[in-house]
Amino acid sequence: MYLAMGLSGNRSTVVCSCVDKLKRVEAYHVENFGCRASRSDGEAIAAGLRGKGLTEATTLDSAHLIIVNTCSVTAEADRTARAFIRRARRLNPGAKIVVTGCYAQRVPQEVAALEGVDAVIGNSHKGLAADGIVSLGSGISDAPHGPDIVPVSSLTRRGIPIYVDEAFAHSELSTLPFAADAHQTRPNLKIQDGCGNRCSFCIIPTTRGPSRSVPLETCIEDARRFADGGGQELVLSGINLGRWGRDLSPTQSFAVLVAAILSRTELPRLRISSVEPMDWTPALLALFREHATGRHPRLAPHAHLPLQSGSDTILRRMHRRYRPWHYAERTAAIRAALPDAAIGADVMVGFPGETDGLFKESYKFIAAQPFTYLHLFPFSARPGTPGWELHREHPVPAEAVAERMAALRALAEGKASAFRGRFEGRDLSAVTLEGGTAVRTPALSANFLKVEIAGAIPANRMVEASISSGSGAAVLSGRLANESLSAAFASKS
């Protein structure tokens, strides 16, 4: 266990002690890195700070507190976080900088040693982060210790407090509630955290702990609260989303949760983020057949299935739990049920031992799948994983990785362009986003296509867009299908 100062115990003492000092730390900034689950954590921390009277800073250099919510899935993610910390300290030398997230959990002492860092809070203590951050910013150094926490002062660096528990004893998801007031149109509802898989390349089980699920009734209430507040699209997120419910008593399935949200709330649209191939069960696919069709589908026709490689040999070395033919069966079933659905995948390039022949096998498999987009990334060796040793024994030359990435990028763009071209002259259901102008409004279609709609339309509106452009651009162009609605928006602008 790494732990320098406990955050549990009588937390109300901390909050009460700093009420009269909040003026010193009234503005915060949260910088999020990494996956949707990580962003959901950052949104919840921000909501917790607002709940304690703080406000969001308008600029980085005006913040009193800067929370850096890190990723550590690759070495590049670590470098990006370090670069941001240096930039934040340079722009705002007087601010307190708190680092949390996967990088903080993986190597807390390394993070604490970075110039400019004032505290480190791992994923294990994110649920208590708002209390600890307010205490830090208010100058309170005597945070109470719970009876199950033994402070280990030798684990501090430069007197920097470190809150990290390798056992994830303080990581109950219920202590990091859904931020229904998140400042974005399509917030992430994190319903699951951690992972029980042991893929040879992945550090996530170390930085996130075992799979843990938010209780069904809590998920329902969060979704209902979002919908009742006027929310249009909610994104279910997690680290291993399809495993939701398997740790609960009694055991429940992910499909049961999706069905419950659709049947027990008035949520206009639910989108599901990444789900492992083997968790696309017949029950889940049946829900998509029922709810992901029509003019305004309540379940977004969008499937993301992590692939990593189309080579059977590489998948075995990765310790992935499926073979290429299993994966192909799932994508074929999804496409048959949802002809217009977006289907995406994560693909890793340059896994140790990936020869030209094995890459060609992977490329051929990917080319045959009904993908509409790909998330591509090079292999990054993570200390403490089997992939670290494999990389030392069978590294793939950087030049080969670059060539293979370029080949897959070209393949992915061809697939994406063809998919976009199918919708020229058609109407798409979409939710409007922030960042519009007097002449164009950004939106995201139900099937995960970026759209720019003519005219000024408020964010967070479910609309129907008539698409006028097809495959030529990464963002489709269109106009509101309902002309009277267009006129109504124009009159309010």
C-alpha positions as CSV (number, residue, x, y, z in Angstrom):
1,M,0.0,0.0,0.0
2,Y,1.2,3.5,-0.9
3,L,-0.4,6.0,1.5
4,A,0.8,9.3,2.9
5,M,-2.3,10.9,4.3
6,G,-5.7,9.4,4.9
7,L,-8.8,10.9,3.4
8,S,-11.4,8.6,5.1
9,G,-12.7,8.7,8.6
10,N,-14.6,11.8,9.7
11,R,-14.6,13.6,6.4
12,S,-17.3,16.1,7.5
13,T,-14.7,17.6,9.9
14,V,-12.5,18.4,6.9
15,V,-15.4,20.0,5.0
16,C,-16.6,22.1,7.9
17,S,-13.1,23.2,8.8
18,C,-12.5,24.7,5.4
19,V,-15.9,26.4,4.8
20,D,-14.6,29.8,5.9
21,K,-11.5,29.4,3.8
22,L,-13.1,28.6,0.4
23,K,-12.6,32.1,-0.8
24,R,-8.9,31.2,-1.2
25,V,-9.7,28.4,-3.6
26,E,-12.9,29.4,-5.3
27,A,-11.9,28.6,-8.9
28,Y,-10.8,25.2,-10.2
29,H,-9.9,23.6,-13.5
30,V,-10.1,19.9,-14.3
31,E,-8.0,18.6,-17.2
32,N,-9.1,15.1,-18.3
33,F,-7.0,12.6,-20.3
34,G,-7.8,9.2,-21.5
35,C,-11.0,7.1,-21.9
36,R,-14.7,8.0,-21.4
37,A,-14.5,6.3,-17.9
38,S,-11.7,8.6,-16.9
39,R,-13.6,11.7,-18.2
40,S,-16.6,10.6,-16.2
41,D,-14.4,10.5,-13.1
42,G,-13.2,14.1,-13.9
43,E,-16.8,15.3,-14.3
44,A,-17.7,13.8,-11.0
45,I,-14.8,15.4,-9.2
46,A,-15.7,18.8,-10.8
47,A,-19.3,18.3,-9.6
48,G,-18.1,17.6,-6.1
49,L,-16.0,20.8,-6.1
50,R,-19.0,22.8,-7.3
51,G,-21.0,21.2,-4.6
52,K,-18.5,22.6,-2.0
53,G,-18.9,26.1,-3.3
54,L,-16.1,26.3,-5.9
55,T,-16.6,27.5,-9.5
56,E,-15.1,26.5,-12.7
57,A,-12.3,28.8,-13.8
58,T,-12.8,30.4,-17.2
59,T,-9.1,30.0,-18.1
60,L,-6.3,27.8,-16.9
61,D,-4.3,30.8,-15.6
62,S,-7.2,32.0,-13.4
63,A,-7.7,28.7,-11.5
64,H,-6.7,28.4,-7.8
65,L,-6.8,24.6,-8.1
66,I,-5.8,22.5,-11.1
67,I,-6.8,18.9,-11.1
68,V,-4.9,16.8,-13.7
69,N,-6.9,13.6,-14.3
70,T,-4.4,11.3,-16.0
71,C,-4.3,8.3,-18.2
72,S,-1.4,5.7,-18.3
73,V,-2.4,3.2,-20.9
74,T,0.7,4.2,-23.0
75,A,4.0,5.9,-22.4
76,E,2.8,8.7,-24.6
77,A,-0.1,9.2,-22.1
78,D,2.4,9.7,-19.3
79,R,4.4,12.2,-21.4
80,T,1.3,14.1,-22.2
81,A,0.4,14.5,-18.6
82,R,3.9,15.6,-17.6
83,A,3.8,18.2,-20.4
84,F,0.5,19.6,-19.2
85,I,1.8,19.8,-15.6
86,R,4.8,21.8,-16.8
87,R,2.6,24.1,-18.9
88,A,0.1,24.6,-16.0
89,R,2.9,25.5,-13.6
90,R,4.4,27.9,-16.1
91,L,1.1,29.7,-16.8
92,N,-0.2,29.7,-13.3
93,P,2.7,29.4,-10.7
94,G,0.4,30.2,-7.8
95,A,-2.1,27.4,-8.3
96,K,-2.3,24.2,-6.4
97,I,-1.8,21.2,-8.7
98,V,-3.4,17.9,-7.8
99,V,-2.7,14.8,-10.0
100,T,-5.1,11.9,-10.0
101,G,-6.0,9.1,-12.4
102,C,-4.2,6.1,-13.7
103,Y,-0.7,7.6,-13.9
104,A,-1.0,8.7,-10.3
105,Q,-2.1,5.2,-9.3
106,R,0.6,3.4,-11.2
107,V,3.7,5.3,-10.1
108,P,2.6,7.7,-7.3
109,Q,6.1,8.5,-6.1
110,E,7.2,9.4,-9.6
111,V,4.3,11.7,-10.1
112,A,4.9,13.3,-6.6
113,A,8.5,14.0,-7.6
114,L,7.4,16.1,-10.6
115,E,8.1,19.8,-10.2
116,G,4.9,21.7,-9.5
117,V,2.8,18.8,-8.1
118,D,1.2,19.5,-4.7
119,A,-0.7,16.3,-4.1
120,V,-1.2,12.8,-5.7
121,I,-4.6,11.1,-5.4
122,G,-4.8,7.7,-7.1
123,N,-7.9,6.0,-8.6
124,S,-8.2,4.2,-5.3
125,H,-9.2,7.5,-3.6
126,K,-11.0,9.3,-6.4
127,G,-14.3,9.0,-4.6
128,L,-12.8,11.1,-1.7
129,A,-11.0,13.5,-4.0
130,A,-13.2,16.5,-3.6
131,D,-12.8,16.6,0.2
132,G,-9.1,16.1,-0.1
133,I,-8.7,18.8,-2.8
134,V,-10.6,21.4,-0.9
135,S,-8.6,20.6,2.2
136,L,-5.4,21.0,0.4
137,G,-6.4,24.3,-1.2
138,S,-7.6,25.6,2.1
139,G,-4.2,25.0,3.7
140,I,-5.4,22.2,6.0
141,S,-2.7,19.7,6.5
142,D,-4.2,17.7,9.4
143,A,-6.8,15.7,7.4
144,P,-8.1,13.0,9.8
145,H,-7.0,9.4,9.4
146,G,-9.5,6.5,9.3
147,P,-8.9,3.5,11.6
148,D,-8.1,1.3,8.5
149,I,-5.4,3.7,7.2
150,V,-1.9,3.7,8.4
151,P,0.0,6.9,7.2
152,V,3.4,6.1,5.8
153,S,5.3,9.4,5.7
154,S,8.4,7.8,4.1
155,L,6.3,7.5,0.9
156,T,6.0,11.2,0.4
157,R,8.2,13.1,-1.9
158,R,9.2,16.7,-1.0
159,G,6.5,16.6,1.6
160,I,3.9,16.0,-1.1
161,P,0.9,14.0,0.2
162,I,0.2,10.7,-1.6
163,Y,-3.2,9.0,-1.4
164,V,-3.0,5.6,-3.1
165,D,-4.2,2.2,-1.9
166,E,-3.2,-0.8,-4.0
167,A,-6.1,-2.8,-2.5
168,F,-8.6,-0.2,-3.8
169,A,-10.1,-0.2,-0.3
170,H,-11.6,3.3,-0.8
171,S,-12.7,3.0,-4.4
172,E,-16.4,2.3,-4.0
173,L,-18.1,3.7,-7.1
174,S,-21.0,5.1,-5.0
175,T,-18.6,7.7,-3.5
176,L,-18.0,9.1,-7.0
177,P,-21.5,10.0,-8.1
178,F,-22.7,10.8,-11.6
179,A,-22.3,14.4,-12.5
180,A,-25.7,15.2,-13.8
181,D,-24.8,18.8,-14.1
182,A,-21.7,18.0,-16.2
183,H,-20.9,20.9,-18.6
184,Q,-21.4,18.9,-21.8
185,T,-24.2,17.8,-24.0
186,R,-23.5,14.1,-23.9
187,P,-22.2,13.2,-20.4
188,N,-20.8,9.8,-19.5
189,L,-22.5,7.7,-16.9
190,K,-19.9,5.4,-15.5
191,I,-21.6,2.2,-14.3
192,Q,-18.6,-0.1,-14.0
193,D,-14.9,0.2,-13.2
194,G,-11.9,-2.1,-13.2
195,C,-11.1,-5.2,-15.1
196,G,-10.6,-8.9,-14.4
197,N,-9.0,-9.7,-17.7
198,R,-5.3,-10.1,-17.9
199,C,-4.3,-9.0,-21.4
200,S,-0.6,-9.2,-21.7
201,F,-0.2,-5.6,-22.9
202,C,-2.6,-3.9,-20.4
203,I,-1.8,-2.0,-17.2
204,I,-5.5,-1.2,-16.4
205,P,-6.1,-4.1,-13.9
206,T,-3.2,-2.5,-11.9
207,T,-4.4,1.1,-12.2
208,R,-8.1,0.4,-11.9
209,G,-8.4,-2.7,-9.8
210,P,-10.9,-5.6,-10.2
211,S,-14.3,-5.2,-11.9
212,R,-16.9,-3.4,-9.8
213,S,-20.4,-2.4,-10.7
214,V,-22.7,0.4,-9.7
215,P,-26.0,-1.1,-8.4
216,L,-28.9,-1.2,-10.9
217,E,-31.2,1.2,-9.0
218,T,-28.4,3.8,-8.7
219,C,-27.9,3.6,-12.5
220,I,-31.6,4.0,-13.1
221,E,-31.9,7.0,-10.8
222,D,-28.9,8.7,-12.4
223,A,-30.3,8.2,-15.9
224,R,-33.7,9.4,-14.8
225,R,-32.3,12.5,-13.2
226,F,-30.4,13.3,-16.4
227,A,-33.5,12.8,-18.5
228,D,-35.7,14.8,-16.1
229,G,-33.3,17.7,-16.3
230,G,-33.7,17.9,-20.1
231,G,-30.8,15.7,-21.1
232,Q,-31.0,14.1,-24.6
233,E,-28.2,11.6,-25.0
234,L,-26.5,9.7,-22.2
235,V,-23.4,7.5,-22.8
236,L,-22.9,4.4,-20.7
237,S,-19.2,4.0,-19.9
238,G,-16.9,1.7,-18.0
239,I,-13.6,0.0,-18.2
240,N,-15.1,-3.4,-19.1
241,L,-18.6,-2.4,-19.7
242,G,-20.1,-5.7,-20.6
243,R,-19.0,-7.2,-17.3
244,W,-21.5,-5.0,-15.4
245,G,-23.5,-6.8,-12.8
246,R,-21.4,-10.0,-12.6
247,D,-20.0,-8.9,-9.2
248,L,-23.4,-8.0,-7.8
249,S,-25.5,-10.2,-5.6
250,P,-27.6,-11.6,-7.2
251,T,-25.6,-11.6,-10.4
252,Q,-27.1,-9.5,-13.2
253,S,-26.4,-9.0,-16.8
254,F,-25.5,-5.8,-18.8
255,A,-28.5,-6.4,-21.1
256,V,-30.8,-6.3,-18.1
257,L,-29.4,-2.9,-17.2
258,V,-29.8,-1.5,-20.7
259,A,-33.4,-2.8,-20.8
260,A,-34.2,-1.3,-17.4
261,I,-32.9,2.2,-18.4
262,L,-35.0,2.1,-21.6
263,S,-38.2,0.9,-19.9
264,R,-38.0,2.8,-16.6
265,T,-36.8,6.2,-17.7
266,E,-37.9,8.8,-20.3
267,L,-34.3,9.1,-21.6
268,P,-34.5,10.1,-25.3
269,R,-31.3,8.3,-26.3
270,L,-28.9,5.9,-24.7
271,R,-25.5,5.3,-26.3
272,I,-23.3,2.4,-25.3
273,S,-19.5,2.8,-25.4
274,S,-17.0,0.0,-25.9
275,V,-18.2,-3.6,-25.2
276,E,-15.9,-6.6,-25.5
277,P,-16.8,-8.9,-28.5
278,M,-17.9,-11.9,-26.3
279,D,-20.2,-9.6,-24.3
280,W,-22.4,-8.9,-27.3
281,T,-24.9,-11.5,-26.2
282,P,-28.1,-12.5,-28.0
283,A,-30.1,-10.6,-25.3
284,L,-28.1,-7.4,-26.0
285,L,-28.4,-7.7,-29.7
286,A,-32.2,-8.2,-29.3
287,L,-32.4,-4.8,-27.5
288,F,-30.7,-3.2,-30.4
289,R,-33.1,-4.7,-32.9
290,E,-36.0,-3.3,-30.9
291,H,-34.7,0.1,-29.9
292,A,-32.0,1.1,-32.3
293,T,-34.1,1.5,-35.4
294,G,-36.7,4.1,-36.6
295,R,-36.4,7.9,-37.1
296,H,-35.3,8.7,-33.6
297,P,-33.9,5.5,-32.0
298,R,-33.7,5.5,-28.3
299,L,-30.7,3.2,-28.4
300,A,-28.0,4.6,-30.6
301,P,-27.2,2.3,-33.5
302,H,-23.5,2.3,-32.7
303,A,-21.3,-0.7,-31.7
304,H,-17.7,-0.5,-30.6
305,L,-15.9,-3.8,-30.2
306,P,-12.2,-3.8,-29.2
307,L,-10.3,-5.9,-31.6
308,Q,-6.6,-5.2,-31.1
309,S,-5.5,-7.5,-33.9
310,G,-7.0,-9.6,-36.7
311,S,-4.2,-12.2,-36.3
312,D,-5.0,-15.3,-34.3
313,T,-1.4,-15.7,-33.3
314,I,-1.2,-12.2,-32.0
315,L,-4.5,-12.4,-30.2
316,R,-3.2,-15.5,-28.4
317,R,0.0,-13.7,-27.4
318,M,-2.2,-10.8,-26.1
319,H,-4.2,-13.3,-24.0
320,R,-7.4,-12.0,-25.6
321,R,-10.4,-14.2,-25.0
322,Y,-11.7,-14.6,-28.5
323,R,-10.5,-15.7,-31.9
324,P,-10.9,-13.8,-35.2
325,W,-13.8,-16.0,-36.3
326,H,-15.6,-15.3,-33.0
327,Y,-15.2,-11.6,-33.6
328,A,-16.4,-11.8,-37.2
329,E,-19.5,-13.6,-36.1
330,R,-20.4,-10.7,-33.8
331,T,-19.8,-7.9,-36.3
332,A,-21.8,-9.9,-39.0
333,A,-24.7,-10.2,-36.5
334,I,-24.7,-6.5,-35.7
335,R,-24.6,-5.5,-39.3
336,A,-27.4,-7.8,-40.2
337,A,-29.6,-6.4,-37.4
338,L,-28.6,-2.8,-38.0
339,P,-27.7,-2.0,-41.6
340,D,-27.0,1.7,-40.9
341,A,-25.1,1.3,-37.6
342,A,-21.7,2.6,-36.9
343,I,-19.3,-0.2,-36.1
344,G,-15.9,0.6,-34.7
345,A,-12.9,-1.1,-33.2
346,D,-9.6,-0.5,-31.4
347,V,-6.6,-1.8,-33.2
348,M,-3.0,-2.1,-31.9
349,V,-0.1,-2.1,-34.2
350,G,3.4,-3.4,-33.5
351,F,2.7,-5.9,-30.7
352,P,5.9,-7.8,-30.0
353,G,6.6,-10.5,-32.6
354,E,4.2,-9.0,-35.1
355,T,5.9,-9.9,-38.4
356,D,5.0,-8.7,-41.9
357,G,3.1,-11.9,-42.4
358,L,1.1,-11.6,-39.2
359,F,0.3,-7.9,-39.9
360,K,-0.9,-8.8,-43.4
361,E,-3.2,-11.4,-41.8
362,S,-4.5,-8.8,-39.5
363,Y,-5.0,-6.2,-42.3
364,K,-6.9,-8.7,-44.4
365,F,-9.2,-9.5,-41.5
366,I,-9.9,-5.9,-40.7
367,A,-10.5,-5.1,-44.4
368,A,-13.2,-7.8,-44.4
369,Q,-15.1,-6.4,-41.4
370,P,-18.0,-3.9,-41.7
371,F,-16.1,-1.2,-39.8
372,T,-17.1,2.4,-40.2
373,Y,-14.2,3.8,-38.2
374,L,-11.0,2.5,-36.3
375,H,-9.1,3.7,-33.3
376,L,-5.5,3.0,-34.1
377,F,-2.5,3.1,-31.8
378,P,1.0,1.6,-31.6
379,F,1.9,-0.9,-29.0
380,S,3.4,0.7,-25.9
381,A,5.3,-1.5,-23.4
382,R,4.0,-1.0,-19.8
383,P,6.3,-1.9,-16.9
384,G,4.8,-4.8,-14.9
385,T,3.0,-6.4,-17.8
386,P,4.0,-9.6,-19.7
387,G,4.2,-7.3,-22.8
388,W,7.1,-5.5,-21.2
389,E,9.3,-8.6,-21.4
390,L,7.9,-9.6,-24.8
391,H,8.9,-6.2,-26.1
392,R,12.5,-6.7,-24.9
393,E,12.7,-10.1,-26.6
394,H,10.7,-9.4,-29.8
395,P,10.5,-5.7,-30.5
396,V,9.0,-4.4,-33.8
397,P,11.1,-1.8,-35.5
398,A,9.6,1.7,-35.3
399,E,9.8,2.1,-39.1
400,A,7.6,-1.0,-39.6
401,V,5.1,0.3,-37.0
402,A,4.8,3.6,-38.8
403,E,4.3,1.9,-42.2
404,R,1.6,-0.4,-40.8
405,M,-0.2,2.5,-39.0
406,A,-0.3,4.4,-42.3
407,A,-1.7,1.4,-44.2
408,L,-4.5,1.0,-41.6
409,R,-5.2,4.7,-41.5
410,A,-5.8,4.6,-45.3
411,L,-8.0,1.6,-44.9
412,A,-10.0,3.2,-42.1
413,E,-10.5,6.4,-44.0
414,G,-11.8,4.5,-47.1
415,K,-14.3,2.6,-44.9
416,A,-15.4,5.8,-43.1
417,S,-15.8,7.7,-46.4
418,A,-17.9,5.0,-47.9
419,F,-20.1,4.9,-44.9
420,R,-20.6,8.7,-44.9
421,G,-21.4,8.6,-48.6
422,R,-24.4,6.3,-47.9
423,F,-26.3,9.1,-46.2
424,E,-26.2,11.8,-48.8
425,G,-29.8,12.8,-49.5
426,R,-31.1,11.0,-46.4
427,D,-32.4,12.3,-43.0
428,L,-30.4,11.5,-39.8
429,S,-31.5,11.8,-36.2
430,A,-28.9,13.8,-34.3
431,V,-28.3,15.7,-31.0
432,T,-26.8,19.2,-31.3
433,L,-23.6,20.1,-29.5
434,E,-21.8,23.1,-28.1
435,G,-19.5,25.3,-30.2
436,G,-21.9,26.4,-32.9
437,T,-21.9,29.8,-34.7
438,A,-24.5,32.0,-36.2
439,V,-24.4,30.0,-39.4
440,R,-23.5,26.4,-38.4
441,T,-24.3,24.1,-35.5
442,P,-22.3,20.9,-34.8
443,A,-24.2,17.7,-34.1
444,L,-23.7,14.0,-33.7
445,S,-26.0,11.6,-35.5
446,A,-27.4,8.5,-33.8
447,N,-25.1,6.4,-35.8
448,F,-22.0,8.4,-34.7
449,L,-21.4,10.7,-37.7
450,K,-20.3,14.3,-37.3
451,V,-22.8,16.7,-38.8
452,E,-22.9,20.4,-39.3
453,I,-26.4,21.8,-39.6
454,A,-27.1,25.1,-41.3
455,G,-28.3,27.8,-38.8
456,A,-27.9,28.6,-35.1
457,I,-29.5,25.8,-33.0
458,P,-29.1,25.6,-29.2
459,A,-27.1,22.7,-27.9
460,N,-28.7,19.6,-26.4
461,R,-31.6,19.4,-28.9
462,M,-32.7,16.2,-30.7
463,V,-33.2,17.1,-34.3
464,E,-33.5,15.5,-37.7
465,A,-31.0,16.7,-40.3
466,S,-31.3,16.3,-44.1
467,I,-27.8,15.5,-45.3
468,S,-26.6,17.3,-48.4
469,S,-23.0,16.2,-48.5
470,G,-21.6,12.7,-48.5
471,S,-18.2,11.1,-48.4
472,G,-16.1,14.1,-49.5
473,A,-15.6,15.5,-46.0
474,A,-15.1,14.1,-42.5
475,V,-18.1,16.2,-41.3
476,L,-21.4,15.9,-43.1
477,S,-23.3,19.0,-44.0
478,G,-27.1,19.4,-43.8
479,R,-30.1,21.4,-42.8
480,L,-33.0,20.8,-40.4
481,A,-35.5,18.5,-42.0
482,N,-38.3,20.4,-40.3
483,E,-38.4,23.9,-41.9
484,S,-40.8,25.3,-39.3
485,L,-38.5,24.2,-36.5
486,S,-35.6,25.9,-38.3
487,A,-37.6,29.1,-38.5
488,A,-38.4,28.9,-34.8
489,F,-34.7,28.5,-33.8
490,A,-33.8,31.4,-36.1
491,S,-36.4,33.7,-34.4
492,K,-34.8,33.0,-31.0
493,S,-31.2,33.7,-32.1
